[in-house]
Amino acid sequence: MKQVLALSLLACASAVPAGSQPRSELPRSSPEAQGIPPSAILAFLEAAEERIDALHSFMLVRHGNVVAEGWWSPYGKDDPHMLFSLSKSFTSTAVGMAVAERRLSVDDAVLPYFSEDAPPDPSDNLKAMRVRDLLAMSTGHHADDLEKFSFAAEERLTKAFLALPVAHKPGTHFLYNTPATYMLSAIVQKATGAPVLDYLRPRLFDPLGIENPSWEASPQGITLGGYGLSVRTEDIARFGQLYLQEGLWRGKRLLPAEWVAAATARQTSNGSNPTSDWDQGYGYQFWRCRHGLYRGDGAFGQFCIVMPEQDAVVAITSGTRDMQGVMNLVWDHILAGMRKTPLPPDPKARRALDRKLAGLSLRPQTGTGSAPMAAEVSGKRYVFPANDDKAESVAVEFGAEGTTIVARNGGRESRVPCGRGEWRKGGTLVTNGGPQRVAASGAWTAEDTYTARLCSYETPFVVTLTFQFKSDELLFDVEYNVALGKTPTKRPRLVGQASP
């Protein structure tokens, strides 16, 4: 998976265009009219800020109506958000649609789709692997073997997958397997002649009003499937609502009800802990939850939670490692607060909730607005020795109009404006996965130290940059809020020398 690594900065004068508005929004309603006390939603928001402090957006839909929605600034309603493994549920939907069109079957063996990539002497277990095993994360692989698969491999990814040992009989052993979802995407492309992104446009994205979805692809032109999709928060809610309605959307069937039932049922056992939402069983690229619910989810808290009995959907984006903590708060406040019948209006509680939703914001960098040495170091360029992050130089300009970080990276110079006590948009952060639009906030946190937070608001990532000035020397530290796997969140310190 592509990971934002702090490594470098690039700002550009013109930002990447924001996605356009959906064709038509979901209907809106008061929480009380749909049987939810505003106080329950407010309690959820307050608890999330106190215990998680990393939510980026939240939307609650009940009986088909949005009853609460909010974005923590600098995240916004019209900004797409990186979904990570929540993408898997969309890939599963593509498989279901292809099955409905009789392009493929869940009972199809995997190997015949890729005869050109088959190992010389495929094992019996590999030959027995079927589409349903990919869907249910029961391919039979061992974790140690699966770790040898790399999405950065130079060879075809389908060939790399088929070369992995299959230790267990498919269908008997659960192991979360993102490469398996890539194989599903490749199979859909083989069966339909179109990448999953293109295949879903007229069948899913356009009917739901999901405009301008983006999805990363492999060098072979295959939609990654297991991650890489970016859409807006309301798009996540629409997707959940489609499943809640068993595949119907505004009177038109987009997905067979039988597929929805199979995809969201327990297809594989994955544990027995009754208090864990990771041990309730796995469907076809959907997780089962406690309380009879199910969800699609992605790293750092990207959620599409469907509540069939309560006729509700919760869409959340965030940047946290405590994904179970987020779900616990949903169960404790949102789920527990739902009533079967409408409630009388509660104007006081509604006003409190509306104020909270309107004022949501990630905490900007705190500190003072100036320091005695600001004039001395303002605009001074500090040059770094050769480093893995390819950072060449950096300068911080302190002026009456605000602060600007100026960086040179990979031969390109950029300017990132920083708000003071607030988030300021207008820059772009260069990452391993390409440039990301950012908002920045900065302040002096010591007499010799300026600290800036850069929020890549189309992703879960927030990076903290620390500039410790020593006149002719700069100690430069970079730390991310979250990182994938064993990747450290803090980068090695760079020491820059003032350029004459």
N, C-alpha and C positions, 0 to 999 in steps of 0.2 A: 504494500500500500504506500501511497505517497504521503509523506509526513512533512509538515512544515518544520524546517530546521532553521534556526535563527541566524542565521549565518549572514545574511546580507540584506541590504535595503535598496529599494529602487523606488523612486517616486516619479510620476509622469504628470505632465500638465493636464492631460485629459484622462479622466477615469474611464474604466470599462463601463459601457452603458448598462444601466439597471434594467432588469427584466420588465417587460410591459405589464400593465394591469391585467388580471384575469378577465375573461370575457364577461362573466357574471359571477357575482359573489354568492356564497351561501346566504340564505336568509338569516337575519339577526332577530334576537328576541331577548327579553329580560330573563335573568336566571329564575326568578320566582314563577314566571309563566310556565317554565319547563320543570318545575318541581325541585329547584336547587336554591337553598338560601344563599344570598350574597355573602353572608358571614363565613360560610364554609369555604368559598373561593378565596376570600380575603385571608383566611387562616392559612390556606395552602400557600399563597404567595409570600406571606410573612415568614412562615416556617422555611420555605425554600430559600429565601434570602438569608435567614439566620443560620441554617444548617448546611446549605449547599453553596450558595453565593456564586452560582455559575450558570444559571438558566439564561437562555438567550431569547426564547419565545415560548408562548403558551397559548393554546386555543382549545376551548371546550365546546363541544357540539352535543346537544341533546335534542332528541326527536327531530333531527334534521336542521336545527337552528343553532347558530353560534350564539352562546350566552355569555362568553367572556373571552377576551383576546388581549394580548399585550406583548410588547417587545422591549427588551432591556436595551436602551440606547448604549452604543451606536447601532445595534441591530435594528432593522426596520421591516415593516410590513412587506415591502416590495423587493426585499433582498433575498435572492436564493441562498440556501444553506446547504453545505456539504452533508450528505446523509450517511456516509460510511456504509455499514452493513444493513441499514434499513433499505438500501438498494436491492438487497437479496429478495425482499418480498415483491418488488416490482418485476424482477426476473422470473420469479415463480409465476406471476400473473401472465407473463409472456408465454411461459410453457403451457399454462392452462388454456390460453386462447388458441395456441397452436394445436393442442390436443382436441379442442372443440372443433377446429377446422379440419381435423383428421390429417394433419401434417405429420404428427408423431404420436407415440403412445408412451405412457409411463412404464410400460412393460418392455419397451425397446431395449435391447442390449446397447451399451455405450460403444463398445469397440468397433462394430461395423460402421459407425458414422465417421471413423477416423482410421480407415484401413491404411492410409498412407503414413500414419504416425505410429502404427502398432509396433511393439517390440518384436524381435525375431521369434521369440518363443513365449507368447503370453501365458500367464498362469491361469489355472482354472478359475481362481477367484476374480481375476480381471475379466475373463470371458463371461463370468456370471453377473458382473456389475450392470445394473439397469438404471434407466432414467430415474425411477422412483428412489433408488439408493442415493443418487446425487441430491435429489430434492430433500430427502429426510436426513441428510448428513450421516448416512450409514454405509459409506463406501467400503469400509473394511480396512482403512489405512491405520497405521500406528502414528502417534504424534511425532515421534522422532523421525520417521520417514517423511512425514508431511512437511516438517520444518526444512527439508532440503529443497522444497519447491520455492522458486523465486519468480515473482512477477517481473523482475528485471533481467531474467535470463535471455540470452541471445537467441536460443533455439525457440522453435514454435512452442507456445505454452501448452497446447494440446498434446504435443509429443512428450514434453517434460512431465505432464500429469500421468500419461499412460506408462511412463518408465518407472513410476514409483511402485515399490512393493505393495501388494495388497495382502496383509497378514491375516485378516479375518474374512470369513464368508460375508459378502455384502448383505446388508439387511440385519446383521446381528450385533453390530458394535457402533455406538454413537461417538462421533468425533466431529466437532465443529470444523468446517472444511471450506474455506473461501475458494480455493482452487476448484472444488466441485461445482460451485455456482458459476465460475467462469466456463466450465465445461457445459453447463446447461445453456449458457448464452451461446456458446459455439454450436451446440446442437440445434437450437432454434434458428440460428443463421443458416446452418446446413439445410434444415428442413424447409425453411421459408424463402431463402435467398436474400434475406434482409437482416442487417444487424438489429439487435433487440431494440435499440433506441428508435430506429426507423420503423421497425415492425409495430412498436407500441404507439407511435404518433397518431395514426388514424383510428386505432382500436381502443386506446386508453387515454392518452394525453389530451387529444383534441376533444373528445366527448366530455371529459371532466373539466375542460377549461384550463388545463395546465399548459401555459404558454412558455416557450423557450426553455424547456428542460435541457440540461447539458449532462453528458455522461462520457466519462473517459473511456478510451478504447486501447487495446493492445497494439503493438506494431503491426500485427497481422490484420488490423481493422475489425477486430471482434470487440463488441461492447464488454467492458470488464465484468459486468454482472454482479459480482459480490460486493462491489463498492464503486464509487466514482460518480454517482448520480447527485445532482444538485437541483432542488426545487424550493419553492417558498413554503412557509408554514401552512397556509391555507390549502396548498396543494397536498400536503401530507394529510390534512383533515379530510379533504375530498376523497383521497384514496381509501382512508379508513371507513368513510361513509359508504363507499361502494361495497366494501366487504360487509359492513353492517347490514346493508340492504340486499345481501346475498347475490350480488352481481348485477342488480338493477340500478339504472341511473336515469332518472326523469322519464320513466316509462319504457326505457329501452334496455334490453338485456345485453350487457357488455361481456359478462362472464357467467358460465353455467353455475347454477346454485350448487350442483354436485361438486364442482371444483372448489368453491368457497368452503364447503363443508369438509372436504378432504384436506385442503391446504391448511386449515386452521384446527384440525383435530390432532390428537396425539398419534403421530405415526411412529415415533421412536421414544423409548424411555431414556431419560438422561439423568436420573437421580431419584432420590427418595426423601430429601429434606423438605418437610412440609412448610417450612418458613422461608424457603428460598424460591424466588421467581425464576431461577435458572434450573430448577429440578422438577418442573411440572410437565415435562414432555415437549417434544419438538414435532412440528408438522412439516409442511412443504415450504421451508424457508420462513416460517412463522414460529414464534415461541408461544407455548402455553403459559398462562399466568395463574396465580392463585385466584380464588373467587370466581372461577369459571370464565376468565377473560383470556384474551390472546393479544399478541403484539408483534409488530416488526420493530426492530431496534438496531441502532448503530453505535459505534464507539463514541464514548464521551457524552452519551445521553441524548441520542436522536431517537424519538419515540413516536410510534403510531399505535396507540392503545385502543382496542375495540372492546366495548362492554355490551355484549348482546342482550343480556337480561335487562340492563338499565337503558338500552337504546341510546348509547352515548359513545363518543369518540374523543380522545385526548391526544393532541399533537403537541410535542415539546421538542425544542432544540436546545442544546446546552454544550458546555465544555467542562465536564467533570468526570472523575474516575468513579464516583460513588453513584453508579446507575441504580443499584438496589435502593439506595437512600431516596432517590427521586421517586421511584415507584412506591416506596413505603408512604411517602407524603401524599401521593395521589390516592392510595387506598384509605389512608387515615382521615383525609379531609374531603376530597372530591367524592370518592365512592361512598364513604360513610354518610355524606350529607345529602345524597339524592333521595327524593321522595317520589312516590308513585303518582301523586296528583299535584296540580298547580298549587302554589302557595300565595297567600295574600301579599300585595306589594309591601315592600319594606324600604321606604324612601331614604331613611337615614343610613341603613346598611348599604344601599345601592350607591349613595353619594360617596361613602367611604371606599367602596370597591372601585368606583369609577376614578376617584382621585389616585388610588394606588396604581391602577392600570395605566393611567395617563402619565404618571411620573416614574415609571420603571427605568432604571439605569444601572449599568455596571459601574462600580466605583471608579471614578477617575483617579489619577495619581494625586496623592496628597503631598503637601509640603509648602514651602514658601515660594513666592513669585520671583524673588531676586536673591542674589548673594554678592558679597563684596568683590569676589574675583570674576564675576560674570563679564565685566568689560575687558578684563585681561585675556580671557580665553575665547571670547566671542569671535567666531569665524576662523579661529586657528585650526589649521588642518593637521591631523595626526595620521601618520603613515604606519601601516602595520607590516611586519615581515610576512613572507609567504605563509599561508595557512590553508587548512582544508576547506575553510568556509569561503575562500576566495574574496575576503574582505580586503580592500586595498587601502582605503582611507576614510576618515570621518571627521566632520566638523559640526559644531553646534553654534548657530547664530542666535544671539540674544538681543532683541530689539524692542522698541516701544510697541510695535504691532504684534509682538508675540515671539515665539521660539520656533526655529526651523532646524531640523537635522539634515545635514548635507552629507551624502555618502557616495563613495565611488566603489563599485563592485563589478567585477567582470568587464571592466572597460566602460561602464556606464555610470554617469553621475545622476544623482537624484536629490529631490528636496521633499522632506516630509514635515508639514506644519503640525505643531503640537498645541492643543488647547491648554488653557490654564484654569484648572478647576472644572474642566468640562472636556468632552470629546470633540475633536475637530477632524472632519473628514477632508480628504483631498490628496492622499498619498497612495502608493502601491508598494507592497512588500514583496520582494523577490524570494521565492521558495524553491525547493526541489521540484515542486509540481508546477512551477510557473508563477507569474505575478499575481498577487492577491491585493484587492482594495483594502485599505486600512483607515482607521480613525486613530488619532493619537492624543495623548494627554500627558503633560509633564510638569515637574516641579523640582525645586532644589530640596533635597532630603538631608543634606549636610552642607557645611560651608564650602566644601570642595567637591560636592557630588550632585549631579543632576540626574534624575531618574525619569524615564519616559515609558509609558505603556502604549503599545501598539496593538490594536484589536483588528484582526483580519475578519471583518464582520460578515463574510460569506462562508466562514469556516468556524470550527470550535476554538481556534487558537488565539491566545493573547500572549504577546511577548513583552517582557520587561527588559529594557536597556538601561544599564547603569554606567554613567560616565564619571569617573573619578579623576579630576584634573590635578596634575602635579606640575603645572606651568609648562614645562617642555616634555612632559610625559602624560599619557592617558592610559588609565586602567579601564578596560572596556569589558563588561560582563553582559551576557545574554542568557535569559531564562524563560522558558515557556511554561504555560499553565498546565499543559498535559502533553503526553507523548505516547506513541504507540509502542507496545511491547516493552522491550528492555532498553529502548532508546532513552538516554538521559535527558531530562528536561533542561538541565543547565549545560551550556556549551563551555569549552575551555576558554579561560580568560585570554584576551588579546591585549598586548601592550603596544601602544602606538607612540611614535616619536614625532615631536612637532617639526613640521616641514619649514625650512628657512624661507 
